[in-house]
Amino acid sequence: MTARTQRTTVNLSDFPDLVVIYLGMQVRTLAGLKTLISFGPKINAAVAAKPDGLLLHENVFYSFFPLNAGMRQYWRDFQSLENWSRSLPHQEWWKNFLRDSGGTGFWHEAYFMRGGMEAIYDDLKGPFGFSVFAPTQPARGPMFNARKRLGLAGDPSVPAPIEDEAS
């Protein structure tokens, strides 16, 4: 007799502001392989520090060609994610990447329990995720940061580590 499939689900009522974010780094050059590998220990250390609001971090492998690896993270709310992304060590990673991508491309896609999605794609070899089927536009002005892309009111409680060139 075949065993019956055990199906379960989750009750997310205690997480009304949950944010799920997928992040990835795509290797574009040989130097990019070194960049990707160097981030593993940095990310592990950042997760081990238990940032406020990070509920779960999982490593994810997306593809071999082009090599694309990353993570999925679950955050208690957008404010926690935004505060962490604008503080060390992430703020330094962000500034350095925008100065020199190290032979990689970077992307993230975020999904919000209360509704809304947003994404950013930097230096990828081709369309990925939403950008495969949805039109893209430069991430400048009102599209520069996640809060504005989501249409959320107010200003971030922590300033951006870099200024929008269009500001």
N, C-alpha and C positions, 0 to 999 in steps of 0.2 A: 504494500500500500504506500502511496506517495504521501510524504509529510505535507500537511497544510501550511501554506505560506502564512507567516506571522507578520501582520501589518500593524504598525504603530504610527502615531502622529504626535505632535507636540502642542502644548497649551502655551501660547506666547502672550497671554493676557498680562503677565507681569512685566512685559517688555514692549510697551506701547510705542516707544520711540526708537526701536531697534533699527540699526543700520547694518547692512551687509555690504562689504566692499571687496571686490576682486581687484588685485593688483598684479601687474606682470612686467617683466623685463625681457625684451627681445634682443638677442645678439645679432648685430649687423655686421661686425668685423671681427677679426681674430682678437684684437684688443678687447672687444666687448665680452668675450668669454672670460677673460681675467676680471673684468668689472663685475660680471654676474657672480662669479665664484667668490669674489671678495665681499659681496654683500651678505652672504649666508651668515657668517659669524656676527656681523653688525646687527642684522635683523634678529637673530637669536638672542643677543644681549638686550636689545630693546624690548623684546617680548618678555624676557626673564625679569626685567625691571617692573613688570606688571603695571603698565600705564593705567591710570584711572579711566574706567569705562570699557576697557578691552575685555570682552567676555570670552573670546576664543580666537586663536590664531591657528591656521592650518596651511602647511606648504602644499602647493599645487604645481603640477607639471602640465603645461599646455601643449607643446609640440616640439618635435625634433628639428624640423625644417620649416621656417627658421627656428632655431632654439629659442624657446619662450618658456620661462618658469616664473613662478610668483607665489602668491598667497591669497587666501580668503580669510577675512577677519569679520568678526561680529562685534559691534560696538553697542553699548547701552543706549547712546543717543548721538546725534550729530555734534552737539556741543563738545562732548568728550573727544570725538574723532578730530574735530577742527582744532581744539586746543592742543592735542598731541601733535598734529601735523605741523603746527606753527612753533613748536618748541624743539629743543635739542633732544635727540640727535637728528630728527627728521628735517628740521629747518636747514641744517648744514648740508644734508644729502641733497635737498631740493636746490639750494643755491649752487652747489657744485655741479649738479647735473645740468642745470640751465646754462652754466658757463661752458661745460664740456661734457657731452653725453657718454664719453668713454667707449664709443663704438657700440652703444646700445640704444634701443628705443624703450620708452616707458609708457605705461597706460594704467588707468584705473576706471572701473565702472562701479557706481554705488547705487544701492537700492534701499528705499526708505519705507518702513512699515506704515507710516502715515501717508504714503503716496509720494511719488516723484522718483526720478532717476537722474543721474548725471554722470558725465564721463570726461576724460581728457586723454588725448593721444599725442605723445611727443616723439618725433623722429622714428616712427615705425616704417617698415619696408613697404607696407601696403595697408589697405583697410582692414580693420579688426573690430570685432564686436559690433556695437551699434553702428559704427561708421561703414559697415558693409552694406547696410540697407537704408540708413538715414543720412541726410545731407550734413556736411561738416561746415564749420566756419572757424575763422581764427579765434583763438582763446585770448582775446584782448578786451579791454573796456569791461562791459557788464558780463562778459563770458570768461573773465580772467580767473575768478575763484569759485569754488563749489557753492558757497553761500549764495552768490549772485546767480549762478547757473540754475540753482534750485528756486530762485525767486523768494528766498527767505528774507524777512524784515530784519533790520538792525545791522549793526556792525559786529565783526568778530571781537571777542574779548581779548584776543592776542593778535598783535599786528602781523601782517604777512612778512616773511623773511626777505622777500624781494618786492620791488614795485613793478606794477604793470607799466610796460613801455608806453601804453596809450593813455595813461593817466595824466 
